[in-house]
Amino acid sequence: MFSTFVDRPILAGVISVIITVIGIVAGLTLPVAQYPEIAPPIINVQATYPGASAQQAYESIAIPLEQEINGAPNLIYIQSTSSTDGSVSIDATFAVGSNLDAAAAEVLTRSSRAEAKLPEAVRAQGLEIQKSSRQRLGNVVLYADPSTGFDELFLANYAETQVIKPLRRVTGMGRIVNFSNMRYAMRIWLDPAKMEALALSTETVLQSIQAQNAQITTGSLGKLPMDRATPFELQLVTKGRLTRPEEFGNIVLRANPDGSVVRVSDVGRVELGSEQYGVTSNFDGKPSATLGIFQNPDANAVEVMNGTRATMADLAERFPPGLRYSIALDSTEFVKEAIYEVVRTLFEAILIVTVVTYLFLQNWRATLIPTIAVPIALIGTFGPMALLGFSFNTLSLLGLVLAVGLVVDDAIIVVENTERLMAEGMAPKPASREAVNEIGGPVIATTLVLAALFVPVAFIPGLTGQLYNQFALTIAISVLISAIVSLTLTPALCGLLLKPHAKDGPRKTRWWRKPLDGFNVALERSADFVARTIGWLSRHIVLTLAVFVLFAGATVLLLMQRPTGFVPDEDQGYLYAEVAMPLGASVQRTEAMNARFGEVLRARDDVDHTIGVSGRSFLADTVAPFYGFNIPVMKPWDERTTTVDDLIRDMEERFKHDPDGQVRIAAPSPLPGLGSRGGLTLEIQDRSGNGGLGLAQTASTFIEKIRALPGVANATPTTDWGVPQIRLDIDRAKAEQLGVPLARLFEALGTYVGSSFVNLFNRFGFVYQVYVQSDASGRRLFQDLEALTVLNAQGEPVRLGSLVQAKFSTGPTAVLSYNTYPAIEVAVTVAPGSSSGTVIEAIEALAEDLPRNSSIEWSEIAYQEKIAGNVAPLIFGLGVFMIFCFLAGQYESLRMPLVILLATPLAIFGAVGFLALRGMPLDVFGQIGLLLLVGLAAKNAILLVSFAEDLRRQGKDALEAAQHATRMRMRPILMTSFAFILGSVPLAIASGAGAGARLSMGTVVIGGLLVATILTLFVTPVFYVAAERLRGEGATASAPGQGETGKEEQGATA
């Protein structure tokens, strides 16, 4: 059938042109991403309880919300962080593939049910519920020239009012976090001494502001219905909400009998200040407003950052003079660079494959034909990729790189067979017809085998399925298109381009032919050696089987001993360096330490600039004055010789014994959307629900044991227990005796020290909040607090010092929970050369000795790795099973599939052995490579077995057929295998952005296919002979479909 295209080359060309054009059009629409959509959907809920401690916020906000949200459909885990500033953040993480909108609606509904249980101050400010992602795409910073006088408060609010609003409209934009959180607020700073002198209570101040700063509706004069007609209808307007500090200062607190009044300005001062204080940011040491850019879970990161850049460029044209901005961090630069590296590897692979093809075919015309087939097959793959919703990402492009060696195979086989027939004296066109008729069946068989191997992967759910999916289906599609091109265009080109072989050509006398002739002689002698060895091994089947069993046993042993991992860490061009000061340190001390750290970083040649934030923890994502962090952004990969790992080691050594504080450094997560940092995330839970100091002590002991484990570089709790606190014990009986209502006492204490939210005001087109708090004189030291007064029922001042007793205690920097249980989160860093899988197993073994009420769970990448570890054997087994079933149907035999699949252990042995030699773990990319090796090893074995079967049908005995088939197919097998192997070398020696994935994949496929190719030439023919002898030496092979039953009938008839 396929020989038709030899006589109809235009039809063959049209088919390839249509495939190419569709591919080009589709390729222009494919988005670019680092990975497919692998991040689990996250819905974030945020609330704030002004003045509350972390424990109070947890008990008042987190617990009611978690109880309602827990149990939502497809929820895999829920975690909350309650900070010392009274803020609560809850992340509800859903299974990969869950509908994001449905998840958001479910969380919204459940949160609404919990609102009635929340404090009034929390309900007044409302809940913020949004789709979220753990992946920070980048940072936008605003900074100003010193001459402008723009301070951080102005910068933060300019960003809030003029920058964040348009950025939110960027397609795919998720959260935008203003790290300073210095949103404008009307701050009323009370003077406790004046309040006492004028016998005023905080209660009076709050009630007066509420009454006199209210939105008032006054109606209209002359509005219907009226008893008689009126000439006009006039709307009444009066001053409602106040807008300026002086207006709040004029609020009347009390009218005295003498006609005088006491105003807010008489007992304090009013200013347009900030909602929150204590978090500052800088860009290269200059004060700045720093915005964290997050994407929606289902958005494309590159498109979001491109939109961010375009929006900022447009906004900058309207900035005030002296105001500047910078895209200080763009994590998608790594994505673009990694994609560029893969694309470059793709072209290198094509070039190498072309050279290898010429080496074996030794004819530029014959080399040109498969070279033409490669781009057609690769470009043609883009069409189905677009239909399936794929993108150009690390996995799909790696699939295309490896597909180069596969798509050239089919064309090489057709060309090589044509060349062989022409060497026997046939003309090009007849040779092309005969070649495609001979080779068409094996080409279709090997193509369908690879499709059978990869297509079932598409139905595997979850994150692992997403990782395998695009890689596997990209290869399957390219191989299918390659088969079409090889059976249509390739024979047509053979008939058109190839020239008849001359018996004596002058080309053999040319100097460059001598090494090629030497190569041919070596190849022929090697084929003879292999054939003789097959004969010897066939006479010593037991010995051959014993050696094979040893290889299989060694393969199992290597697999058991090889450490496992999920995905390799990558040099993404930046990292997070957290500064941890002594617990209880002020934010001023943290700023000084963070500034010194930033100067050290900027002094390095490989660091481009730094983003500094003081008063906030990156690891715990919580606000605390004794935490800060720097984000050093390194120079582009081609402008430096160092890596992120080098920077980490240098900084850890530099600040290891720093007297001011500790430095904790973490790389970003290698998988976007799965956590904000690399390494493993462990949750130590208190199942009794008590939490507190008991959980902290258990966690501390357990963390010390983790640090002592081999393969663990460090284990750091993201929260600390031991923050100095003052516990106030209120003498309630004495308060009653002195006539002080407890509600008034609590309100005075909360207002003076913690601040009280009153109501709202309008300014600059926004709605802001009004807060009342003591000025610094009333809350600097404990003695200041003791001097505060509260009015009793008779209006007499009572010192707080007479009603409270202080005890020094300790507490947490933040209160965390995981799956509704109090928890302490631990960031575990895996040591270089060790594997995450081994560390996970070791920690789980340690956890068996935890107290009965304590347990551990994994989150983020570690959680997904645990799931993936259970799925990988299923994927591999399913692939082998599908190949077996297909081959059994193809040959109508159970013996032939076994003979072919016996090459699989050899490929795995080579792959795992090469990983061991390079000290690399078997991660997800290596597992994908193993799956590919099953198909590649089977493909070579199919070529040998198919030709041996043809020779058996011609009457040759099993050994003769096996030897002759090996001689005939050894050149194309070596040619296609070494084209694939050498084409994968750029992967195995990769460096730069995204090198980790390429190294893992390249090492596995090169090692596996190299060993499998060499040993398959011996093992497969020998086992074929053994299988034929078991079936009966006198029987001849049947055509596919006749089956073993038909063969037995032939023997009986004979």
N, C-alpha and C positions, 0 to 999 in steps of 0.2 A: 504493500500500500504506500509506504513512504518513498519507495523508489520513483513514484510519480513526480515528486518535486525535482528530481534530477532533470527531467524533461520539461518541467515548468518552473524555471528559475524566477520568472517575474512574479508568479503567484507566491512563491516562497519569500521573495523580497518584500512583497506587499504585506504579508502577514507580520514580518518582523518590523516593518515601518509603522504599521498600526500599533503594535505593542509598544514601540519606542515613543510614538507621539502621545499615546494615552499616559504613558509613564511620565513624560516630561510635564504635561499639563497637571497631572496629579501631584508631582513632586513640588511644583510651585506653590501648592496649597498646604503642604504638610507643615505643621508647626515644629519648632525646635524646643527640646526639653532635655534635662539631664537624664530623667527616667520617665517611664510611663506614669500614669496616675496611680501611685502606689500608697499614698498617704491615707491613713484612715480618717474619715470625717471627724472633726472635733467641733463641738458646740460649747462656747465659753459663756459663763454667767458671771457677772461682776456686780458687787454691791459694796457700799461703804457705810460704816457705823462710826461717825466722827467721835474721836476721843476714846474709843474702846481699845482695850488691849487685844493682843492676838487671841488669847483664850476666850475673852468675851465675844469677840467677833465670830470665833469658831462655834461657840455654843449658841449664839443668838441668830446667826445667819447660815453658816455652813451646814450645821446638822439638819435644820428644817428643810433646806433646799435639797441636800443629798438624799434624805429619806424619800422625798417625792420623786426625784429624777431617777434614782436607782431602780432598776427593773424595766427601763424603757426598752422597746424592741431593738435588737441588734446592738445593744450597749455592751462593750467588752470590758471597759473599766471606767471608773469615775474617781477623780482626785481633786482635792481642794487645798488651797493655801490661804491661811488667815494671817495677815501681817500685823505688825505692831502699830501701824497707823490706822487700824480699824478696817482696812480693805480686805475683801474676800474675793478670790478668783477660783471658780470651779470649772474644770474641763471634763466634759462628758465625751469619751472617745468611743466611736462606733466601728463596727466591723468594716473592713475594706470592701468597697462596692455598695455600701448602704446609700440610700437616697438622702442627699444632704438636706434638701428642703423638708423632707418628711421628718428627719431627725431634729431639725431646728423647730419645726412646729410642735413636735412631741415634747421637747424640752421647755418650750414656751408655755404649753398647756400645764405641764406639771409644776413649773415654777410659779405660775399664777395661783395654783392651789396652795402653795406654801406661803404666799405673801401675807395672809392673815396672821401667821405665826411670827412674823418679823417685827422688830421694834418700829415704833412710829417714825423715828429719825431715819431709819433705813427706807421705809415705805415712801417717805416724803421725797427722798432723792431718787427712788426708783431702781429697778434692776436693768442692767444692760446685758442683753442676750444677743450674741452674734456668732456667725460661722467663723471658725478660726483655724489657724494652722500653727504648728510649732516652728515652722520654717521661717526665719527672718530673712527676707530677700535682700535687705540692704538698709542703709541709714542715710537720711537726708539731714544735713546740718545747715542751720542759719547762723551766721556770725557777722560781726560788724567791724568796721574800721574804728580804732580807738577814738578818733576825733568826733565821731557821731554822738557819743554818750549813751548809746543804746545798751541798756543793761540786760541781764538774763531774763528778767521779768518781762521786759518789752519783747525780747526775741521770742520767748515761749508763747506769748499771746498773739504776736504777729503771725507766728506759725499756726496757732489755733484758729485764728479768724480769717487769714488770707491764704494759707497754704494747705492746711488739712482738708478744708471743704472741697476745693477742686480736685485734690488728690483722691478723695473718696469716690469721685466719679470715674476714675480710671477703671476700665473693664478688668474684672478679676481682683480688684483691690479688696483686701480683708481688713484686719485691724491696722490702725496707725497709732502707735504708742508714742506720746510725748514724754520722754524720760524724765524731764524736769517736773512735769505735772504742775507747773506754776500757773494755773488758770486764774484769771482775775477773780477777786472776791472783795466784797466790802468788809474790811476788818475793823472792828470796834474794840480798841484796846482799853480796858478798864484799869483805873488806878485804884487798887484796893484801899489805900489810905483815904482817898477822897470819898469812896463809897461808904466807908465807916463813918467819916466825919459828917456826912450828910444823911446817915441812917437809911441808906438805900440797899435793897437786896437785888441780887441778880435776877430774881423772879420778876421784879418790877421793870428792870431794863428790858428783859426779853418780851414781856407783855406789851410794853409801850411801843417797841419797835414793830411788833406784829400788828398792833392796832393802827399805827401811823404810817407804815410802809405796806399798804395793801392796794390791790387792784380794785378800783371802785367803778361801778356802773351806775350812771345817774339818769338814764332815760332821756325822753324828749318832751318838750312843751308842744301842745297842740296836736298830739298824736291821737288818732282815732281809737276808740269811739269818743265823740264829743256831743254835747247837747245842742251846740250851735256851731256854725261854720267859723273857722279861724283863718286869718289871712296867711299865717306862716306856721310851719312846723320846724322847731329849732331843737337840735340835739344839745344836751347839757354835757359839758366837759369840765372835769376838775382834776387837780393833781392827785394821782393815786400812788403808784410806786415812785419812790425817790430814785435819783440817778447819780447824785454827786456826793462826795464826802461831806461837804458843808451842810447839805440838806439833812443828812443823817445826824450830823452834829447838832442840828437845831431841834431834833425830836424832844418833846417835852416829857420828862420823867415824873415830875410832880409840880403841882401848883401850891404854893405856900399861902397861909392865911393873910400875909401882908401884901399879897398881889404879885409877888415875885415867883419866878418859875425856875426849876432845876432842869437843865438840858443835858443831853448826852455829852456835849462838849465840856460840861462842868465836872464830869467824873472820868473823863478819858479822852482819847484822841481817835480820830477816824481817818482811815486812808484807803486808797484803792490798792490793795495788796494781793496776796496769793491765797488760794485755797489751802495749799500744802507748802510747807517749807522743809528743807532738809535734804533735797536732792538737787545736785548741781551737775552741769555737763560742760565739757570743753572739747574743742577741735584743735588739735595740735597746740594745746596749751591756752587757747583763746576761749573766753566764755562763748557759749553757743546754746542754741536750742536744737536738741537732737531728736529726730523722729525715727522710730523703728517701723519699717515697712513690712507688712505681712500680706500674704496672698490668701485668697479663698482656697479651700482644699481642692476644688475642681478647676482652678484657673491655671493658665500657663505662665510659669515664672518669668520667662524671657519677655513675653508680651507685656506683663505687668510692669517690669522694670523699664522696658522701652517706652511705655505710656507715661511712667513716672518721669523719665528724662525729658520727654517732649513737654509735659505739663510744666515742669520746673523751668525749662527754658523760656516758655511763654510767660510764666509768672514773673520771672526775673526782670522782664522789660518794664514792669510797673513797680519794682522795689524802690523804696526811698533811697536817696543817694547815700552811699557808704554801706548799704546792706548787701551781703554776699551770701551765696549758697554753694554747697558742694555735695555731689553724690559721693559721700565719703566711703561708703562700702556698697558694692554691687556684687552679690554672690553669684549672679548669673554670668559674670565675666569668666568664672571657672567653668560654667556650663559651655559657654561659647568656645573657650580654649580647648576644653575636653573634646567637644564635637569636632573642632578643627583638627585636633591630633588624630582622631579616629578617621576622619576623611583623608588626611595625609597618609595614614597607614593603609587606607583602601587603595590609593593610587600606587603606593609602594608595592603592595601585594600584587596588583595587576602587572606592574613592571617585572617583578620577580617571576611571576607565573609565565609571562611571555618568554623570558630568558630560558627558563627551565624547559618550556615546550620546545623552543628552538634546539636546545641541547639534545633532546631526544629525537625530534623529527628531522633536524638538520636540513631543513628546507624552508626558505623564507615564505614561500607560497603556502605550504602546509601550516606554518606557524601563524600566518595572517588569519586563517579561517577561524580557529578557536579564539583568537584575539578579538575578532569582530563579534563573536557570539557573547563574550563576557559583558560588555557594556549594554548590549540589547537585553540580556537577562536581568542585569541589575537595575537598569532604568525601568524595565517593564514591571519590576516588583513594586514600584511606587504606586501604580494604579490600585491593585488590591489593598495595599497598605492604607491608602486614603479611604477606601470603602469600609475598612475595618476600624477606622478611627485611630490609626497609629500616628506616631510622630517620628521625626528624626531625633532619636535619643541614643544614649550610650548602648543600650541593648540591641535596638534595631540596626544601628550602624555596625556594631560588632558582628551581628548576624550577616550583614552584607560583606564585611571583610572576610569572614570565613566562607561565605558563599562563593567568593572569587575562585577558591580552589575547587569548589564543588561544581559550579556551573561550567567551568572549563573542562571538567572531566568528560562529560557526555560528548562534547564536540571533539575532544582529543581522541576518544575511543573510536568515533566514526572516521576521523581523519587518519588515524593510525591504521585502522583496518583497511581503509582504501589504499593507503601507501603500501601495505603488505601485499594486497592483491595486485597492485600495479608492479611491484617488484617481481611478481611471478609472471609478468608479461601482459597483463590486461591493460586496455586503454582506460583513460580517466573516467569516462561516463559509465561504461559497463562495470568498472571496478566500484564506482560510487553506488550503482544500483545494487550490486552484490553485497557490498559492505553494509549498507543500511538495512538490507533484508536480513543479513546475518546478525547484525548487532542491535537491531530494533527491539527485539524481545528483551535482551539483558538490560538495555537502557531503560525501557519502560519498567522492568522489574525493579531495578535499583532505585529509580525515581519514586516509585510507589512505596518501596520499603522505607525511604526517608520520610515520605509524607505520612505513612502509617506510624512512624516513630514519633513525629512531631505534632501531628494534628490533635491527638488526645490531650496534649498538654493544654490546649486552649480551653478545656472544660474544667481545669483545676481552679477552685475558688481561692479567694484571699490574696494576700500580698505576694506569697510565693508564686501563685498562679500568674499574677501580673508580671512578675520578674521573668518567668519562663516564657510567658505567652508571646510577647512581641519578638523576642529572639527566635523562638522556635518557628513561629508562623512565617516570619520573614525568610528564614532559610527554606522552609517548605515551599513557599510561593516561588522563590527564586529558582529552586530546583525544578519545579513543575514547568516554569517558563523556559528554563534551560533545556529541558527535554523536548519541548515543542520546537525551539530554535534548532536544536541539534538534529532533529529528525526531519526538518523542513529546509531551513536555510543552509545548514552545514553540508548536506549531500549535494545541494544545488551548486554551492561554491566549489566543492571538490570537483564536480564535473566541469566547471568553468575555468578554475584557476590552476588546477594541477596539470603538470605536463608529464608525458610518458617518460619512464625511466630509460636512460641510455645505457647500453651495456658497457661501453667504455667512454667515460666522459673526461674531458680535460680538467674538470673541477677537482678531481682526485689528486692532481699534481700540485694544486695550490697549497701554500704553506698553512693556511688556516684550516685545511681539511685534515691535516695530519693528527692533531689532537682529537678531532672528532672521530677519525678512523680508529684511533687508539681506544676511544671511549666505546665504540661499537664492538671492537674485539673483546674488551673487558666485559661488556654486557653479555656477549654471546658465551664467553667462558663461564661467567657467573650463572647463566641459565643452564648450561651443561652441568655445572657443579650442583646446582639445586636439584636438577632432575636425577642425578646419580644419588644424591643424598636422600631424595624421596624414596628411591628404590631400596636403599639400605635401611631406612627407617621403617619402610613397609614390611621388611623381613624381620624387624625387631619391634613389633607393635607394642609388646608389653613394656619395653624400655621407653618407647616414645610416650606411651600413656602415663608411665610413672613420672617422667620429666614434666609432662603437662600438669599432672596432679600437683607436683611440687610448685610449679608456677601459680596454679590456682590457689594453693595454700598460702604461698607468699603474698599473693594479691589480697587475700582475706586478712592476713596478718598486717600488711601495710595499711589497709583501710581501717583496721581497728586501732592501730597505733597513730595514724595521722590525725593531728589536732584538727578540729572543725572550727569554722567561723561562719559569720553571716555575710557581711560584705567587707572588703578591705577599707581601711582608712585612707583618705586621700589628702593631698596637699591642695587645699582649696584657696590658698593665698591669704588667709587671715585666721585668727584664733581669738579666744576669749581668755583674758588674764584677770582673775579676780584678786582683789586685795582684801584680806581679812585682818582687821585690826583687833587688839585686845577687846574682849566683850565689854560693852559699856562705853567705849571710846566715843568722843564727840565727832560730828561730821567734819569739823575743822581739822582734826587730826587726820581723818581719812583723806580729806582733800590734799593735805600736804604730802602724805605718803603716795597717793595716786599720781600727783603731779611729778614727784621725783621718779616714779616708775615710768611715767610717760616720757620724761626726758631721756632716760636710759634707752628706751625703745627707739625713740626718734634719732638717737645718735648712731644707730646701726645703719650700715649701707644698704641692707636688704629691706628696710622698713620705709614705706612711702609716707604714711601719716598715721596718727592715732586718734581714736575717739575715746574720751574719758568720761565716766559717770561716777559720781561719789554720792553715797547715801542709799545705794541700791545694790542688791545682790543679783548677779547674773545667774548663779547656779540655782538659787532658790526662787528667783523671780519675785523677790519681796523687798520691801523698803526697810532699811535698818541703817542707823548712822555710822556703824562701824564696818560697813561693807562698801566696796567700790569696785569698779572694773575698768580696764582698758581694752580696746579692740585695736590691736596693731594690724594694719592693712599692709601687706608686703607688696613689693614691686612686682611687675609682671614676671612670669616664669622665665622668659628669655632674657631678662635683665638681671638675674641673680643666679648664683650657683648654690645657694643654701636652700633648705626646705623648711617647712613649718616645724618638723621634728627637731631640726637643728636649733631653731629659735626657742622651742620649748625647753630643750636641754640646757641651753645657755642661760635662760632666764631663771629656771629652777635652781641652777648652780649659783647664779649671781645672788639670788635673794633667799637662799636656803637658810642662812643664819642671820637674816636681817633683824635688828633689835626692835624695829617699829611694828612690824606685822608680817603676816604670811602672804605668800603669793601662790594661788592655785590656778593652774593653766589647763584649759580644755580646748580641744579642737572641735569645730562644728560637726554636726551629725553627717555621716557619709551618705545617708539616705534622706532626701529632703522631705520634711513633714513628719519625720519620726524622731521627735525630740529636738532640742536646740543644741545639743552637744554630742560629741562622740563618746565611745565607751559604753559601759553597761549601767543601767539604772535599776537599782534594787530598792524594794520597799519592805522595811521591817515593821510589822504590824503588831498591835496589841489587840488580840481578839476579845479580851475582856471589856474593851471599850473605855478603860480608865485613862490610858495614856500617861502623860505627866512624867514625873521623875523616874518612875519604875521603868517605863519604856526607854527613857534616855539611858539609864544605866545598862539595861539589857543590850541596847544598840551599841553602846560604847564598847562593851566587852566583845560583842560579835564583830564589830569593825576591826578591832585589834587582831582578832584571829584571821580575818580576811586579808589584812595587810601582810600577814606572815605566810600566806599561801604562795607557792611557786607560780609564776606567771602573772602576779598582780603587782603593778607598779605603784598603785596608790588606791586608797578607798577613803572618800571624803564625804561626811554627811553634809547635805545641802543646808541644814539648819543646825544651830548650836543651842544646847541647853546649858545654861550657866550665865545668862545675861543678868547682871546686877539689877535687882528690883527692890522697891520699898513696899512692903505689904502694910496696908492701913487697916487696923482693927478699930472699928467704931464702937464706942460705948453707947449702945442704943438706949440702955436704961437711963443713963445720965442725960442723954439728949431729951428724953421725955420729961425728966425731972426739971430741966431748964426751959422747957416749953419750946424746944426746937423741933419742928416737924421734920421727920427723916427725909421726906420728899424734897423739902427746901434745902436740907443739908447736902443731899446727893446732887441737887441741881447746882448749888453754889460750887461744890468741889469740881463737878464736871465742867462748869462754865469757866471758872478761873484757870484751871490747869489744863483741861482737855479741849476746850472750846465748844460752843453750842451753835448749831445751825439754827438760824431764826426763820428766814424766808428768802425771797428772791428779789432781784432788781434787774432792770434793763439798761444796757449800755452797749454802744457800738453795734447794735443790731443783734445782740446775743442776750441770753438770760444767764445771770450770774447769781451766786449765793452770798448771803450775809452771815457773818460769823461774829460771835462775841467771845472775848477771851481776856484774861488778865495780861497786862503788859509784863515785861520781863521781871519787874521788881517783885511780882507775886508768885513766881514759879521757878526762880533760879535755884534755890536751895531748899532743903526741908524746913529750915527755920522760917523761910518766907511763907511756906504753906501753913505752918503753925500760927503765924501771925494773922492769917486771913480770918475774917469774921463772917458770921451768918446771923441774921436777925431772928429772934424768937417770936413767939406769938404776940408779945407785948411790944415788939419793935425795938427791943434792946439787943445790942451786938454781943455775940458770944464767940470767943476765940475758938477756932478749929482745934488748936493745940490742946484745949481742955476736953475735947470729945474724941480725939483719935490717938492711938498709939502706933508707933512705927516699928516695924521689924524688917531687917534686911533679909532678902531671900534671892532666889534665882528663878529665871524662867526661860522660855524659848525665844529665839529670834522670830520664829513663825510657828504656827501650829498647822501640821499637815495631816491629811487623812487620805487613805487609799481604799476604795471600795467600801466606804462608810466607816472604816476602822481608823483610829488614830495611828499614825505612821511616821517613821523617820526615813527620809529618802537618802540613798547613798549612791554617789557617783563613783563607779569602779573603773579604774584605768587599767587596761590590759598591757602588760609589759611588751616591748618590742620582741618579736620572735615567738611570742606565745599566742594562743588562740582563744577567742572568746568562748567557744564551746567547752573547752577544757576548764576554763575558769568558772563557767556556769555550773558545771558538774561538781567541781570542788566546793563551791559555796553551798550548793544544795546538800552536799554530804555534811558540811558543817552545821547546816540548819537543823539537822535531825536532833542535835543536842540542845536546841533552844528550849526555854521553859514552856510548859504546856499551853499557856495562854498567848504565846508569841508565835509568829510564823513569818514567812517571807513570800513575796510575790515579785514578779518582774514586770517592768513597764517599758514603753517605747521600743527601741530596737531589740532589746533582750527578750521582750515578750514575743515579738514577731520571730525572732530566731528560734525560740522554743517551739513555736508552731511549725516553722519551716523544717526543723529537724525531724519532725514526725511525718512530713509530707514527702521529703526527698526520696526515701526508699520506695514509696508508692509510685512516684513519677517514674523512677528508673525501672521498676518492675513492670509497670504498665507498658513502657516503651518496648522492653524486650518481649513481653507477651504479644503485643501487637505485631511485631516483626515476625515472631514465630507463627502466629495465625496466618499472616499474609503469605509467608513462604510455604506453609503447609498447604494452603489452597493453590498456590502457584505450581508446586511440584506434585501435588496430590500424594504427599509423602510426609511422614513424621521424622524420617531419618535425615533427609536433606536439610531441613531447618536446623536440626541439632548440629550437623556438620558445619553449617555456616555460622551459627551463633557461638560455636566453640572458640571463635576468634575474639569474642568479647572479653574474656578474662585477660587475654594478652594485652589488649588495649588499656584496660584498667590498670594492669600491672605497670605498664610504661608510664601512664599518666601520674599515678600516685607515687611511683618511684622518682619521677622527675620533680614532683612537689617536695618530696623528702630531701632530694639532693639540694634544692634551693631553700630549704627550711621554710616552706610556705604552708599555711593551713589549707584544708579543703573547704572553700567557702561556696557561696551560691553560684558564683561565676564558674568555679571549678566543677561544680555539680552539673551545670548546664553543659560544660565542655564534655563531661563524661557521657551525657546523654547523646551528644553529637557523635562521640567516638563509637558508640554502639552501631549507629548507622554507617559510619565510614568503614569500620572493620567488616561489617556485613556486606557492604558494597563490593569490596575487593574479593571477599570469599564467593560472592554470587558470580562474579566474572569467571573465576576458576571453575566453579562447579557447573555453570551453564555450558562452558566449552567442553568440559569433561563429559557431560551428559550427551552433548552432540556427537562426540567421538565414540561414545559407547553405542549410540544408535547406529553408527557406521560399522560396528562389529569389533572394535578394539576392546581388549580386556581392560579391567579397572586400572591397573598400574600403568599400562601404556597410555591410556586415556589421560590419567592424572599427570604423567610426566610431559606428554605432548601439550596438554592444556597449559601447564606452567610455562613451557618454553614459548608458546604462542602469546600468552597474556602477561608475561613478566614485564616486558617493556612498557605496555600501557599502564599496568598497575604501578610500576615504579614511577612512571612519568606523572600520572595523576596524583599519586601519594606525595611525591616530592614537590610537585607544584603546590599542593596544599600545605605541606610542612614548611617549605621555604617562604611561601606567601604569608605564613603565620609568624615568621621570625620577628617582623617589626612589633608584633604584639608582645612577644616574650622578652624583648629588650627595651620596652617602652619606658619613657620617663616623662616628667612634666605633669600637666593637669590630667586627671583621670587615669593615671598610669596603673593604679592598683588593680582595676578591673581588667585591663588589657594584659597585665603580667600574669594574673591568675588564669585567665582563659587561654592565653598563648602557651603557657607552660604545660597545661593539661593536654591540649590538642596536639602539640608537637611531640611530647613524650609518649603519649598514647599511640598516635598514629605511626611514629617511627618504629617503635617496638612491634606493634601489631603488623605493620607492612612486612617487616623482615621475617618475623616468625610465621605469619600466615602463609607465606610462600612454601613453608615446609609442613606446617601443621595441617592446614586445610586439605591439601592433596592426600596426605597420609590417612587422615580420618575419613576422607572420601573413599579411599581404597578399603579401609577397614569396614565401613558401612556397606559397601558393595559386596564384600566377602561374606558379611553376615547375612545379606539378602540372598546370596547365592552367586558364586563366581560365574556360572554359566549364563545367567540371565543378562539380557541386554537392557539398556535404558529405554524408557518410553518417552514419548513427547509429553510436555506438560499437559496435565488433565487426564492422561491415561491411567496413571496411578499404579500403586503396587499390586492391586488386585488384577489389573490388566496384565501386568508383567508375569504374575504367577500363572495366569491363564495361558500366556504365550509359552511359558516353560512346559506346561502340561501338554499343550498341543504338540509341541516339538517332541 
